[in-house]
Amino acid sequence: MIDFNVNQETCIKCGQCVSDCPARIISMEDTTPFITEEKEALCYKCQHCLSVCPTASISILGYDPKNSVPLTGELPDSARMELLIKGRRAVRQYKQENLEPETMKQLLDVACYAPTGKNSGQVRFTVVNDRIKLIEIRDDIMAKLVKISHETGFPEGMEFFSTYVQQWEEEGTDFVFRGAPHFIIVSAPRNIVTPVEDCLIALTTFELYAQTLGVGTVWDGLAKWVISELLPEFKIRLGIPEDHVIGYTMAFGKPAVTYSRTTQHEPAGVHFVN
Ligand SMILES: Cc1cc2nc3c(=O)[nH]c(=O)nc-3n(C[C@H](O)[C@H](O)[C@H](O)COP(=O)(O)O)c2cc1C
């Protein structure tokens, strides 16, 4: 039941909900938008109808359009967006403090607006919320990696881990979480259309938005490798559902470093097909 309702008094019969519906299931019945019961199952649940309606006359899935944020065109301009994208850095120096709970909530609430294939919306954020907990997890991971390094060695293709383990033993360098207070694993059910893509888009969104809240991030391939391949018991310990694939992981927190300028990139490899 998708609960598609049209306010007859305010609907101006413009047909925009009909033409913008990606599933093409809305029709004009006696000049009122309508979805037949048989077609309800085809709904993407994308809320384009609610979003496009100029008079806020459509509610669907129990969502009242009055609770949506009005889109009045006041978006960050291109220069600010450019600076945000070009100024982003992988942060590997962090303040040893937790983020404020409101900041954490804001980050996750916004990141979940990232698009998902077929609007499946099944991305799951597993977050280590407290830095002491992450230190505990890190120490357990490191103890196991030290053991592997000394006893069996790392599997083929992952031998490079032994150099990192050595740095941990000699200097206490945290190569798994880069000294960050928080860690996020983004996962999704293996059987949905685009599980890994959905996770990567969600994390990219998370990372860009994080900067505007003064939060630094680092994509964490080493941690992903550890959790997905080397020590899969941590997948269970961290509560990743068994049917989920880990899309990617990221460490984050308040940066203890400031970058003064952008890096410089070679032009993109572009091939125009004319
Ligand atoms: C998929 C991916 C995995 C990464 N894994 C790690 C990692 O495990 N540890 C780390 O310190 N940095 C990691 N990075 C960060 C890259 O090293 C970094 O993005 C790159 O050097 C460019 O620096 P910048 O992000 O500051 O522009 C990763 C980046 C990406 C995109």
The ligand as an ORCA input file, in Angstrom:
! r2SCAN-3c Opt
* xyz 0 1
  C      39.383      3.606     -2.389
  C      40.397      4.315     -1.521
  C      41.045      3.617     -0.506
  C      41.933      4.277      0.328
  N      42.524      3.600      1.372
  C      43.330      4.266      2.231
  C      43.859      3.620      3.386
  O      43.631      2.440      3.636
  N      44.640      4.333      4.226
  C      44.939      5.648      3.996
  O      45.642      6.254      4.787
  N      44.454      6.283      2.896
  C      43.653      5.636      2.033
  N      43.103      6.295      0.950
  C      43.411      7.716      0.730
  C      44.295      7.941     -0.510
  O      45.620      7.543     -0.229
  C      44.215      9.435     -0.821
  O      42.888      9.729     -1.172
  C      45.153      9.818     -1.954
  O      46.489      9.712     -1.526
  C      44.932     11.279     -2.404
  O      45.018     12.171     -1.307
  P      43.805     13.144     -0.976
  O      42.605     12.292     -0.669
  O      44.256     13.937      0.211
  O      43.563     13.990     -2.176
  C      42.219      5.647      0.110
  C      41.565      6.324     -0.922
  C      40.651      5.682     -1.712
  C      39.918      6.478     -2.779
*
